[in-house]
Amino acid sequence: MKNLKRIGALIVLMTFVISCATMKGNNAITGKVDSIESGKDGYTAKITTDSKEVYFATISIVNVGGPQNYKQLKIGDEVSVKGEIWKTDDEKHIKVTEIVSVK
């Protein structure tokens, strides 16, 4: 009986670890910058995709790998970014690790 409980706990733990790991992949989004809100270490850009999904992209020098990779986006820019996506109850967020393109 003890072994059965241990195996069950191990399966639950492995399922949790795998589900967390799959959420943090390097996902890409492309869309138009609708607004920008300055923060302490960077800024948050509200990006709307062609399919009308809205993402709040957190962009900082540290997360993109240094000043050589950091870009200040402007309202109206068409951008493509990569990073870790997470969701709250009613919002989608992305911690940007790479700014792929800005037009």
Stockholm file with secondary structure:
# STOCKHOLM 1.0

chainA/1-103         MKNLKRIGALIVLMTFVISCATMKGNNAITGKVDSIESGKDGYTAKITTDSKEVYFATISIVNVGGPQNYKQLKIGDEVSVKGEIWKTDDEKHIKVTEIVSVK
#=GR chainA/1-103 SS CHHHHHHHHHHHHHHHHHHHHHHTSCEEEEEEEEEEEECSSEEEEEEEETTCCEEEEEEETTTTTSGGGCCCCCTTCEEEEEEEEEECSSCEEEEEEEEEEEC
#=GC SS_cons         CHHHHHHHHHHHHHHHHHHHHHHTSCEEEEEEEEEEEECSSEEEEEEEETTCCEEEEEEETTTTTSGGGCCCCCTTCEEEEEEEEEECSSCEEEEEEEEEEEC
//
